[in-house]
Each structure stands twice: as structure tokens, then as C-alpha cells.
Amino acid sequence: MNMNGQFGGRVIGGLILLSSLLVAMLLVTRGAWAASRTPIEQPISPAALGMRLGPLLPDLIGMNGPVTYLILVQNNDELRATGGFISAVGTLTLENARIAELDFVDSYAFFSRDLAYPPAPPPMQRYMDIPLLLLRDANWSPDLPTTARLVQALHHRETGLAIDGIITIDLRAVELIISALEPLQIEGAEETITGATVVEQIKELYSVPASLDADIETAGLGAWWRARKEFIPVLAQGARSRLESGDVDLFKLITAAQTALSERAIQLWLAQPAAQAEMAELGWDGGLHPEPGDDFLALVDTNMGYNKVDAVIERQLDYAVSWPDGVVRPAQATVTVTYTHPLSVTDELCEPTPRYGVSYEDMTMRCYFDYVRIYAPAGSKLVEMTGVEPDSVKTQRGEGKAQLFAGYFTLQPGAEHVVTVRYTLPPELTPRNYALVVQRQSGSGPLPLSITVDGENWSGVLVEGRLRWAP
């Protein structure tokens, strides 16, 4: 059970989509998919964006008839493959470029005993005791187009509603968009809401609802549960009113949306094939995109512990490639992921089962139960995977025609854990033609990264969604 089911939902869902569309409509971007540029690549020009996106916009914003989007509010403190646990699901209908309808519901509302559901992925069945795949857990695939089609089908089965697109947002997107609308004053908050404070203020109002002025222990589970999200419509109305009033710094809003898109804090999937193709080309679609002829690396973590430990988990990704047997033999690749749980606390239970806490922070002080996946180029062959339970190791074809290596481990608070994956790369990758694409998981935060390839080194922090590097 996830206590914070809706906590970011109504706050910002419609704002995210509208600001994202403003980026395209006003064509004031420094270039999409910025992190994928090498020094010789150039950003996409506003003129080029206008040529590509201009003809599509009337349909996307409801000028030719109403369009309806699902907004998946992802809590990346509980990391899932496409960015975080789906806390809430919003329905946004645009008509003539205006909001005709905006409504959010708890993701737990999408369940009916009268419907049949597909089985959950085997790791969810084994480690989370989840037998059926419901909408709230449907983002098992890190490839958003794959996830979006599944969500679309599950949502239609329960509601009968036709969906024109799916947008994901996470806590980073909330910070960015609120920073463009700040300050906001809402009932129940002692201070004005800003981008720098919104997440902490939401957590405080969630832990101690304003009408109760008490936490779950003092108020009792039932009263707390009913009041825990009372701030949401108030904050949502304040943000939406600010946006629609025109009392907005448009440049700040556009810049915030652009940053969110480049960092994959916002991701877009559109049912219209031509529009979706453009989203993929711009790097806004949340898809896994190995490039033919290049090496590829994507680290994907899934929190399987019903907690919010990803709020504090630190990661370091080291990648090394060499040709120890000569260039006519396949290269050897080694991925080393170092996880650090910095909190000096003791989780005596250390069980991956749902349980509440007095505060939101209590749920960050738990053990980390992680299903880790490494995506490599098609044709890669696993040599060894260590740092995971031996009987959890899997190797199979993954999304985007990539090769997938996976396993499961547990990390205690205050400890460090290392997962190492060694494999051979496809033989066509040689020192002469080598290039590497690294894709950062949405919601995972800036990723410290080091690369060593045949003696050439690079290190830095991957903030954007994607990096292409060559020695």
C-alpha cells in the first residue's frame, strides 16, 4: 500500500502538459535532447522545430476537436522503471487550447473484481507478492511507449475512455513548474509555496493534515487516511488559477518545461503515430533508444520494498570496455554500480511488505529492496553478475532490441552495496568505430558516471536524459 497515492497529482498535472505544449508552440528551445549532443552535433533550431511540430499542434491542443490525455503522477522517491510509482492518474481534456476537464484519482481506484487482469511480471510476483498487473504497477517496462500502450489498454478496460496520449510527471517536474509560478499561498500551509520548498511542504501536509493538526498516531489511521490529501485541491486550484490568470512569467514557465523534458522529468507518448514519431526524434518520448552500431548502457532500478528509500539512495555508475584478446575478438564490458544508503538508522524488520510510518521520512529509513536491470546492445553475452541473489539472475532480450541482464538485492540503511555485471559486446564494436550511448533512468536523479574505454577516460554527472560519447 502506498500512503502518498495522490500527493503530487492534482497539484500540477494540467500545468505540465500545457507548459510542455508551450515549448513547442512558441519554439523557444535551445535544442531538444541536449545531453545527446557530442561536440560536433548541433541543437535543433526553432525553425526546424516549427516545420516539424507546427502542423501537428492543432490536433494536440484540441483545435480540431477535444483531446484527452492521461497524466501519470510518478513518485520517484519510490523508483519504478519509467520514473516512479504511479501515485495518481489524471484525466486532462483540452478543447480549443483550453482545459475542458481536469480530474485526478488515486491510482488504487483502478481495480474491479469483475474484470480480468494480466499476471504481474514474475519478479513482482516473487518479491512483492503481486499476482496481477494493475494500472498502478503497469510501468514495469522502462520503455515508456511500451508502458503507455499497456496503461492505455488497462485504463480503457476499466473506463471505456479513449486516450490521445500519456504524460508522466515526477517530483522534479513539480519543483520546476512551481518555481515558474511561485509564490503560491494556499490554505493550510504556514508559508508560501515555492519551487524550492514545494516537495517538503507537500510531505509535511501529507504527514500532518492541516484540518487534523495531528499525525497518524495521534489522529488514528482512519481519520488521517481521509484527511491526508485535503491540501491537494486547494493547491491545484491555486496553481491553475495563477496559470490561467495570465499572471505568469512565460519565459520562466517555458524554461521550466524545457528543463523537465530534457531531464525526463516529463515524458510524452502520443497515440497519433506522426506526433509520436516526433516525440521520439526529440527525445521526449521516454523510450529506450539504442543506436545501431553503437554501444548502449542503461541502468534501471525498481524499488520493490513499498517504501520511499529512493529519496536518499545514492548511485555511482562505472563502465569499462577493453579488448584484451585483440580487436578481432569481442570487447569485454564491466558495469559496476555502487549503491549507498546514507542514513544511520536501523530497520529491524527489513521486510519488503507494506507498512505505515508516523511521517513520510519514516518510509525513507527502510531497507532498499531493488530489482536492477542493465540494458546492453543486442548480441551481448553475460559472463557474470555479482552483488545480487544468485537465483535471481536473468538474461534475456529486452525492449528496443537491447540485451537485458537483471537481478535482485537488499541494502541495509547505513551500508554500501556493489553490483557488478561483466559481459562481452557484439564483435562489430571495435576501437576504431566505438561510440557509446548512456541513457539515464527517468526519476533517478543526476547520475555520477565514469567511462573507461581502451584507455580513454571520461567522468562527470549525467543530469540530462542521454549522453552519446566517443573516445
Buried (B, 14 or more C-beta within 10 A) or exposed (E): EBBBBBBBBBBBBBBBBBBBBBBBBBBBBEBBBBBBBEEEEEBBEBEEBBEBBEEBBEBBBBEEEEBBBBBBBBBBBBBBBBBBBBBBBBBBBBBEBEBEEBEBBBBBBBEEEEEEBEEBBEBBBBBBEBEBBBBBBBBBBBBBBBBBBBBBEBBEBBEEEEBBBBBBBBBBBBBBBBBBBBEBEBEBBEEEBBBEBBBEBBBBBBBBBBEBEBBBEEBEEEBBBEBBBBBBEBBBEBBBEBBEEEEBEEEBBBBBBBBBBBBBBBBBBBBBEEBBBBBBBBBBBBBBBBBEEBBBBBBBBBBBBBBBBBBBBEBBBBBBBBBEEEEEEBBBBBBBBBBBBEBEEEBEEBBBEEEBBEBBBBBBBBBBBBBBBBBBBBBBEBEEBBBBEEEBBBBEEBBBEBBBBBBBBBBBBBBEBBBBBBBBBBEEBBBEEBBBBBBBBBBBBEBBBBBBBBEEEBEEEBBBBBBBBBB
